[in-house]
């Protein structure tokens, strides 16, 4: 796996939330032999042994179940430990979810069939916003309590935590919650992790303006997941094959920024290499 990515011309790798524990021994050996470098790990990494497929939200910090929150914390600490062992600077976190049903998927289906300006769309969106305002606070509070513990552990290990922008309106944090949590945890080792594809989905559904959000949040930005979104919600596409306006957005970013290509496993080697080469031509390595 690592050799294939290196052969494609990437000089660093982010280990994702689908890496099984059985793979870690070989990964560690490659790192210790000086054959590979790692930029970041995406929580939970390695994948909890009892989970059978990639699932970054298998345990939620926002859960009402204290045992689930404990498992989320334990596996987060393990991810941080592996980041230290592999010389990675960053760990990317999801903070959880509210109890809402999947309004985002309903809105995407309406948009796909041309009903994005319909009364049904407006009603669904208004209900989602009302229910979230009513129900989210205790879930957000539990997520913040867990983040406080992870923050303390990461500080001891000199690991930076990137709180990732979310794809779905039901997930935590929303944009307002992101600002709140970054203000609460105003620490040098905690920052915002921008996912271009996720935010573009919210942009396409009218929950935010991608450029305006970047203007607001860029001072707290520490890293990015780079992929594209084809209208309205087909994300994890190769960059330059969707609707993300990189030229406008990158002008708002800090000069030194970590970009991690995060595309679907369905993307071909040729697609990935072509998009990487195009990225380098336009924006540099």
KEKE-3310 file (N, C-alpha, C; in steps of 0.2 Angstrom, whole numbers, plus 5000, padded with zeros to 4 digits):
npx = (5004:5009:5020:5015:5008:5020:5026:5018:5021:5019:5026:5023:5011:4995:4988:4973:4956:4953:4963:4969:4973:4982:4990:4998:5011:5019:5019:5025:5038:5042:5043:5052:5063:5066:5059:5047:5037:5025:5012:5000:4987:4971:4958:4948:4964:4974:4960:4948:4948:4936:4928:4923:4925:4930:4927:4925:4916:4912:4913:4907:4910:4900:4890:4876:4879:4890:4899:4902:4908:4919:4926:4928:4937:4948:4952:4956:4967:4975:4977:4984:4995:5001:5003:5013:5023:5025:5030:5021:5013:5000:4983:4968:4951:4934:4920:4907:4889:4872:4856:4847:4838:4843:4843:4851:4853:4840:4838:4848:4844:4832:4837:4845:4835:4830:4823:4828:4824:4811:4795:4795:4808:4812:4804:4809:4822:4821:4815:4825:4834:4828:4825:4838:4843:4836:4839:4853:4862:4865:4873:4883:4889:4894:4903:4913:4917:4924:4933:4941:4948:4955:4963:4971:4979:4985:4993:5002:5009:5014:5006:4996:4979:4967:4951:4939:4929:4912:4902:4888:4873:4868:4879:4892:4905:4894:4895:4894:4896:4909:4917:4914:4920:4933:4936:4934:4944:4956:4970:4988:4990:4978:4967:4958:4952:4950:4939:4938:4928:4917:4913:4909:4898:4889:4888:4882:4870:4865:4868:4879:4891:4905:4916:4915:4914:4927:4935:4931:4936:4949:4960:4962:4965:4974:4976:4971:4959:4959:4948:4936:4919:4905:4891:4875:4881:4891:4905:4922:4929:4941:4952:4948:4938:4925:4915:4922:4929:4944:4954:4949:4947:4960:4967:4964:4970:4982:4999:5009:5003:4996:4991:4981:4977:4962:4953:4940:4941:4937:4943:4954:4971:4977:4968:4971:4985:4984:4977:4985:4996:4991:4987:5000:5005:4997:4997:5008:5020)
npy = (4994:5007:5007:5008:5021:5029:5026:5033:5046:5053:5061:5060:5052:5051:5041:5032:5030:5017:5008:4992:4984:4974:4978:4987:4983:4981:4993:5001:4995:4999:5013:5014:5010:5020:5022:5028:5042:5050:5061:5063:5055:5048:5048:5034:5026:5013:5004:5000:4983:4976:4981:4980:4987:5002:5015:5030:5035:5025:5025:5037:5053:5061:5052:5046:5035:5031:5021:5020:5032:5031:5021:5028:5037:5029:5023:5035:5040:5029:5031:5043:5039:5031:5040:5047:5037:5035:5047:5057:5072:5077:5073:5069:5073:5067:5074:5069:5067:5073:5068:5068:5062:5058:5071:5078:5069:5067:5080:5081:5071:5077:5089:5083:5079:5090:5098:5108:5121:5120:5119:5108:5105:5117:5116:5104:5108:5118:5111:5103:5112:5118:5106:5103:5114:5112:5100:5097:5103:5095:5084:5091:5096:5085:5080:5090:5089:5077:5080:5089:5080:5073:5083:5086:5075:5074:5086:5082:5073:5081:5082:5088:5092:5091:5097:5092:5098:5094:5083:5081:5090:5085:5082:5084:5096:5109:5124:5135:5129:5125:5136:5140:5129:5131:5143:5140:5130:5137:5134:5131:5118:5114:5115:5120:5108:5108:5101:5100:5094:5090:5103:5109:5101:5106:5119:5118:5114:5125:5128:5136:5148:5143:5151:5162:5156:5151:5163:5167:5156:5153:5158:5149:5138:5122:5111:5102:5091:5086:5085:5083:5089:5083:5090:5087:5081:5072:5067:5066:5065:5066:5080:5094:5089:5092:5104:5112:5128:5130:5140:5152:5149:5145:5156:5162:5155:5151:5153:5142:5126:5111:5099:5085:5073:5065:5054:5044:5026:5021:5029:5029:5025:5033:5044:5049:5053:5061:5072:5076:5080:5091:5099:5102:5109:5121:5126:5122:5111)
npz = (5000:5005:4996:4984:4984:4986:4974:4965:4966:4978:4993:5006:5017:5023:5035:5035:5042:5040:5042:5046:5061:5059:5048:5053:5059:5047:5042:5052:5051:5038:5040:5051:5044:5036:5024:5021:5025:5036:5036:5044:5054:5053:5064:5068:5070:5072:5064:5075:5082:5083:5073:5057:5045:5037:5047:5053:5062:5071:5085:5095:5101:5105:5110:5119:5127:5140:5139:5126:5123:5131:5124:5112:5117:5121:5109:5102:5110:5107:5093:5093:5100:5090:5080:5086:5086:5072:5068:5063:5062:5064:5070:5064:5068:5070:5078:5081:5082:5080:5086:5075:5060:5044:5036:5027:5016:5011:5006:4997:4988:4983:4977:4967:4958:4953:4962:4970:4973:4977:4987:4995:4997:5004:5015:5021:5024:5033:5043:5047:5052:5063:5071:5074:5081:5092:5098:5097:5108:5120:5114:5108:5119:5126:5116:5117:5130:5129:5120:5127:5135:5126:5120:5131:5132:5119:5119:5128:5121:5110:5098:5085:5084:5072:5069:5060:5046:5042:5032:5033:5038:5050:5058:5070:5072:5068:5057:5066:5078:5076:5076:5090:5097:5093:5099:5112:5114:5113:5108:5104:5099:5093:5079:5064:5052:5035:5024:5008:4999:5008:5013:5001:4998:5007:5003:4991:4995:5001:5014:5018:5012:5002:5000:5008:5020:5021:5022:5034:5043:5040:5048:5058:5052:5049:5041:5027:5018:5002:4989:4976:4972:4963:4957:4965:4977:4976:4982:4985:4973:4960:4961:4952:4944:4948:4956:4965:4968:4967:4965:4969:4983:4988:4988:4999:5009:5022:5019:5020:5020:5024:5012:5009:4998:4997:4991:4984:4985:4972:4963:4949:4947:4936:4936:4949:4948:4937:4942:4953:4946:4939:4949:4955:4944:4944:4957:4964:4973)
capx = (5000:5014:5025:5011:5008:5026:5027:5014:5025:5018:5031:5020:5005:4990:4985:4966:4953:4952:4969:4968:4979:4987:4994:5003:5018:5023:5019:5030:5044:5044:5044:5058:5068:5067:5057:5041:5035:5018:5010:4994:4983:4964:4955:4952:4969:4971:4953:4946:4948:4930:4925:4925:4926:4932:4921:4928:4911:4910:4912:4905:4911:4894:4885:4873:4882:4896:4904:4904:4912:4925:4929:4930:4943:4953:4955:4959:4973:4979:4979:4989:5002:5004:5006:5020:5028:5026:5033:5016:5012:4993:4978:4961:4946:4927:4918:4901:4883:4866:4851:4843:4838:4847:4840:4855:4852:4834:4839:4852:4839:4827:4841:4847:4829:4828:4818:4831:4820:4804:4793:4797:4815:4812:4801:4814:4828:4818:4814:4832:4838:4824:4827:4845:4844:4833:4842:4860:4866:4869:4877:4889:4893:4898:4909:4918:4920:4929:4939:4946:4953:4960:4967:4977:4984:4989:4998:5008:5013:5016:5002:4991:4973:4963:4944:4937:4923:4908:4898:4881:4871:4867:4885:4895:4902:4891:4900:4894:4899:4916:4919:4913:4924:4940:4937:4935:4950:4961:4977:4992:4990:4971:4965:4953:4954:4946:4938:4935:4922:4912:4910:4906:4891:4885:4888:4877:4863:4863:4869:4884:4895:4911:4922:4914:4916:4935:4937:4930:4939:4956:4965:4963:4966:4980:4977:4965:4958:4958:4944:4931:4912:4901:4884:4876:4884:4895:4911:4928:4931:4948:4952:4947:4933:4919:4913:4926:4933:4951:4958:4946:4948:4967:4970:4962:4973:4989:5004:5011:4997:4996:4985:4981:4973:4958:4949:4937:4945:4935:4947:4959:4978:4978:4964:4974:4991:4983:4974:4990:5001:4988:4988:5007:5006:4993:4998:5015:5020)
capy = (5000:5012:5008:5010:5028:5032:5025:5038:5052:5057:5060:5059:5048:5051:5034:5033:5026:5010:5004:4987:4983:4969:4981:4992:4981:4982:5001:5003:4993:5004:5020:5014:5009:5027:5021:5032:5047:5051:5068:5063:5050:5050:5044:5030:5023:5008:5003:4995:4976:4973:4985:4976:4991:5009:5018:5035:5037:5019:5027:5044:5057:5064:5047:5046:5029:5033:5016:5021:5038:5028:5017:5033:5040:5025:5022:5041:5040:5024:5034:5048:5035:5028:5046:5049:5032:5036:5054:5061:5078:5078:5068:5072:5071:5069:5075:5066:5067:5074:5062:5069:5058:5060:5077:5080:5064:5069:5087:5079:5068:5082:5093:5079:5078:5097:5101:5111:5127:5118:5120:5102:5106:5122:5113:5099:5111:5122:5106:5101:5117:5118:5101:5103:5119:5110:5093:5097:5105:5090:5080:5095:5097:5078:5080:5095:5086:5072:5084:5092:5075:5071:5089:5086:5069:5076:5091:5079:5070:5086:5081:5093:5090:5095:5096:5092:5100:5089:5083:5082:5095:5082:5080:5089:5102:5114:5129:5139:5125:5124:5143:5140:5125:5133:5148:5137:5127:5141:5131:5130:5112:5112:5119:5118:5104:5109:5096:5104:5091:5091:5110:5110:5098:5110:5125:5116:5114:5132:5129:5140:5150:5140:5156:5166:5152:5150:5169:5167:5151:5152:5160:5143:5132:5119:5106:5101:5085:5088:5081:5087:5087:5084:5093:5091:5079:5066:5070:5061:5065:5069:5087:5097:5085:5094:5111:5116:5133:5130:5146:5157:5147:5144:5163:5164:5151:5153:5151:5135:5122:5104:5096:5078:5070:5060:5052:5037:5020:5020:5033:5026:5028:5038:5050:5052:5055:5067:5077:5078:5084:5097:5103:5105:5114:5127:5128:5120:5105)
capz = (5000:5005:4990:4978:4984:4984:4967:4962:4967:4984:4997:5013:5017:5029:5037:5036:5047:5038:5042:5051:5066:5056:5044:5057:5059:5041:5041:5056:5049:5033:5043:5054:5039:5032:5017:5021:5030:5037:5038:5048:5055:5054:5069:5073:5066:5067:5065:5081:5080:5082:5068:5051:5039:5038:5050:5058:5067:5074:5092:5095:5107:5107:5112:5126:5131:5142:5137:5119:5123:5134:5119:5107:5120:5121:5102:5100:5113:5103:5087:5095:5101:5084:5077:5088:5084:5065:5066:5060:5066:5065:5070:5061:5072:5069:5085:5083:5078:5083:5085:5069:5055:5038:5032:5021:5011:5008:5002:4991:4983:4980:4972:4961:4953:4951:4966:4975:4975:4978:4993:4999:4999:5009:5022:5024:5026:5039:5049:5049:5056:5069:5075:5076:5086:5098:5100:5097:5113:5124:5111:5107:5125:5127:5112:5120:5136:5127:5116:5132:5137:5120:5120:5136:5130:5113:5121:5131:5115:5105:5092:5083:5082:5067:5069:5053:5044:5041:5026:5034:5043:5056:5061:5074:5073:5063:5057:5072:5083:5075:5079:5097:5100:5092:5104:5119:5114:5109:5110:5098:5096:5091:5074:5060:5046:5030:5019:5002:4996:5012:5013:4995:4998:5011:4999:4986:4998:5003:5021:5018:5006:5003:5000:5014:5026:5021:5024:5042:5047:5038:5053:5062:5048:5050:5036:5022:5014:4996:4984:4973:4973:4957:4959:4971:4983:4974:4984:4985:4966:4959:4960:4945:4940:4951:4957:4970:4965:4971:4964:4974:4990:4990:4989:5006:5014:5024:5013:5021:5022:5022:5008:5009:4994:5000:4986:4984:4982:4965:4958:4946:4947:4931:4938:4954:4945:4933:4946:4957:4942:4937:4955:4955:4939:4945:4964:4966:4976)
cpx = (5004:5018:5021:5010:5014:5028:5023:5016:5023:5024:5029:5013:5001:4987:4978:4963:4951:4958:4969:4974:4984:4991:4999:5010:5022:5024:5025:5037:5047:5046:5051:5064:5070:5064:5050:5040:5028:5017:5005:4991:4976:4961:4949:4957:4974:4964:4952:4945:4941:4926:4927:4926:4927:4926:4924:4923:4908:4909:4912:4907:4905:4888:4882:4876:4889:4902:4907:4909:4919:4929:4932:4937:4949:4956:4958:4966:4978:4982:4984:4996:5005:5006:5013:5025:5030:5029:5028:5015:5005:4989:4972:4956:4939:4924:4911:4895:4877:4861:4846:4843:4841:4843:4844:4854:4846:4835:4843:4848:4835:4831:4843:4841:4826:4823:4822:4828:4813:4802:4795:4804:4816:4810:4806:4820:4826:4817:4820:4835:4834:4825:4834:4846:4841:4837:4849:4864:4869:4874:4884:4893:4897:4904:4914:4921:4925:4935:4944:4951:4958:4965:4973:4982:4988:4994:5004:5012:5015:5013:4997:4985:4969:4956:4941:4930:4919:4904:4891:4879:4869:4873:4888:4903:4899:4896:4900:4897:4907:4920:4919:4919:4932:4941:4938:4941:4955:4968:4981:4992:4983:4969:4959:4955:4949:4945:4934:4928:4916:4909:4907:4899:4886:4883:4882:4870:4861:4864:4874:4887:4902:4917:4921:4916:4924:4938:4936:4935:4947:4961:4967:4964:4973:4981:4970:4965:4955:4954:4939:4924:4908:4894:4879:4880:4888:4903:4917:4930:4938:4947:4952:4942:4926:4918:4917:4930:4940:4954:4956:4948:4955:4970:4968:4966:4980:4994:5007:5005:4998:4990:4986:4975:4969:4952:4946:4941:4943:4939:4953:4966:4979:4974:4968:4981:4990:4981:4980:4995:4997:4988:4995:5008:5003:4995:5004:5014:5017)
cpy = (5006:5013:5010:5018:5032:5032:5030:5045:5056:5055:5059:5056:5050:5044:5035:5029:5019:5005:4999:4986:4978:4972:4985:4989:4982:4989:5003:5001:4997:5010:5019:5013:5015:5027:5025:5037:5048:5058:5068:5056:5052:5045:5040:5026:5020:5007:4998:4988:4973:4976:4982:4980:4998:5013:5023:5037:5031:5020:5034:5048:5060:5059:5048:5040:5031:5027:5017:5027:5036:5025:5022:5036:5036:5024:5029:5042:5035:5028:5040:5045:5033:5034:5048:5043:5032:5043:5058:5067:5079:5072:5072:5069:5072:5069:5072:5068:5069:5068:5063:5063:5061:5065:5078:5075:5066:5075:5085:5076:5073:5087:5089:5078:5085:5100:5105:5118:5126:5119:5114:5103:5112:5120:5108:5102:5115:5117:5104:5106:5118:5113:5101:5108:5116:5104:5093:5098:5100:5086:5084:5096:5090:5078:5085:5092:5081:5075:5087:5086:5073:5077:5088:5080:5071:5081:5088:5075:5074:5084:5086:5090:5094:5093:5097:5094:5094:5089:5084:5087:5092:5081:5086:5090:5105:5119:5134:5136:5125:5131:5143:5135:5127:5139:5145:5134:5131:5140:5130:5124:5109:5117:5116:5114:5105:5104:5099:5101:5091:5098:5111:5107:5103:5117:5124:5116:5120:5133:5134:5143:5147:5146:5160:5162:5151:5157:5169:5162:5150:5154:5154:5137:5129:5113:5105:5094:5088:5083:5085:5084:5088:5086:5087:5088:5073:5069:5064:5060:5067:5076:5089:5093:5087:5102:5115:5121:5134:5137:5151:5155:5147:5151:5165:5160:5153:5150:5144:5131:5115:5102:5089:5076:5064:5059:5045:5032:5018:5024:5029:5029:5033:5044:5053:5056:5062:5073:5080:5082:5091:5102:5106:5110:5121:5130:5126:5114:5106)
cpz = (5000:4999:4984:4978:4983:4977:4962:4962:4973:4989:5004:5012:5024:5029:5039:5041:5045:5038:5048:5055:5063:5051:5047:5058:5053:5040:5045:5054:5043:5035:5047:5050:5035:5025:5016:5026:5030:5039:5044:5049:5056:5059:5067:5068:5071:5069:5071:5079:5079:5077:5061:5044:5041:5041:5055:5063:5071:5082:5092:5101:5110:5110:5119:5130:5133:5140:5130:5119:5126:5128:5113:5110:5119:5114:5100:5103:5109:5096:5088:5096:5095:5080:5079:5086:5076:5063:5063:5065:5068:5066:5068:5065:5069:5076:5086:5079:5082:5082:5079:5064:5049:5034:5026:5015:5007:5004:4996:4985:4979:4975:4966:4956:4951:4955:4972:4977:4976:4986:4998:5001:5005:5016:5025:5027:5033:5045:5052:5054:5063:5074:5078:5082:5093:5102:5101:5103:5118:5121:5109:5113:5127:5123:5114:5126:5134:5123:5121:5135:5132:5119:5125:5134:5124:5114:5124:5126:5110:5098:5091:5081:5077:5067:5063:5051:5041:5035:5027:5039:5050:5061:5065:5072:5067:5062:5063:5078:5082:5078:5087:5100:5099:5097:5111:5119:5110:5111:5104:5095:5093:5085:5070:5054:5041:5025:5014:5000:5001:5012:5007:4994:5002:5007:4994:4988:5001:5011:5023:5012:5007:5004:5006:5020:5027:5024:5032:5045:5045:5043:5057:5058:5049:5045:5032:5019:5007:4991:4981:4974:4966:4960:4960:4977:4982:4975:4983:4978:4966:4958:4953:4941:4943:4951:4961:4966:4969:4970:4968:4981:4992:4991:4996:5012:5016:5019:5014:5024:5019:5018:5007:5004:4997:4995:4987:4982:4975:4960:4956:4948:4942:4933:4944:4952:4941:4937:4950:4952:4940:4943:4956:4950:4941:4952:4967:4971:4983)
residu = (UNK:UNK:UNK:UNK:UNK:UNK:UNK:UNK:UNK:UNK:UNK:UNK:UNK:UNK:UNK:UNK:UNK:UNK:UNK:UNK:UNK:UNK:UNK:UNK:UNK:UNK:UNK:UNK:UNK:UNK:UNK:UNK:UNK:UNK:UNK:UNK:UNK:UNK:UNK:UNK:UNK:UNK:UNK:UNK:UNK:UNK:UNK:UNK:UNK:UNK:UNK:UNK:UNK:UNK:UNK:UNK:UNK:UNK:UNK:UNK:UNK:UNK:UNK:UNK:UNK:UNK:UNK:UNK:UNK:UNK:UNK:UNK:UNK:UNK:UNK:UNK:UNK:UNK:UNK:UNK:UNK:UNK:UNK:UNK:UNK:UNK:UNK:UNK:UNK:UNK:UNK:UNK:UNK:UNK:UNK:UNK:UNK:UNK:UNK:UNK:UNK:UNK:UNK:UNK:UNK:UNK:UNK:UNK:UNK:UNK:UNK:UNK:UNK:UNK:UNK:UNK:UNK:UNK:UNK:UNK:UNK:UNK:UNK:UNK:UNK:UNK:UNK:UNK:UNK:UNK:UNK:UNK:UNK:UNK:UNK:UNK:UNK:UNK:UNK:UNK:UNK:UNK:UNK:UNK:UNK:UNK:UNK:UNK:UNK:UNK:UNK:UNK:UNK:UNK:UNK:UNK:UNK:UNK:UNK:UNK:UNK:UNK:UNK:UNK:UNK:UNK:UNK:UNK:UNK:UNK:UNK:UNK:UNK:UNK:UNK:UNK:UNK:UNK:UNK:UNK:UNK:UNK:UNK:UNK:UNK:UNK:UNK:UNK:UNK:UNK:UNK:UNK:UNK:UNK:UNK:UNK:UNK:UNK:UNK:UNK:UNK:UNK:UNK:UNK:UNK:UNK:UNK:UNK:UNK:UNK:UNK:UNK:UNK:UNK:UNK:UNK:UNK:UNK:UNK:UNK:UNK:UNK:UNK:UNK:UNK:UNK:UNK:UNK:UNK:UNK:UNK:UNK:UNK:UNK:UNK:UNK:UNK:UNK:UNK:UNK:UNK:UNK:UNK:UNK:UNK:UNK:UNK:UNK:UNK:UNK:UNK:UNK:UNK:UNK:UNK:UNK:UNK:UNK:UNK:UNK:UNK:UNK:UNK:UNK:UNK:UNK:UNK:UNK:UNK:UNK:UNK:UNK:UNK:UNK:UNK:UNK:UNK:UNK:UNK:UNK:UNK:UNK:UNK:UNK:UNK)
# end
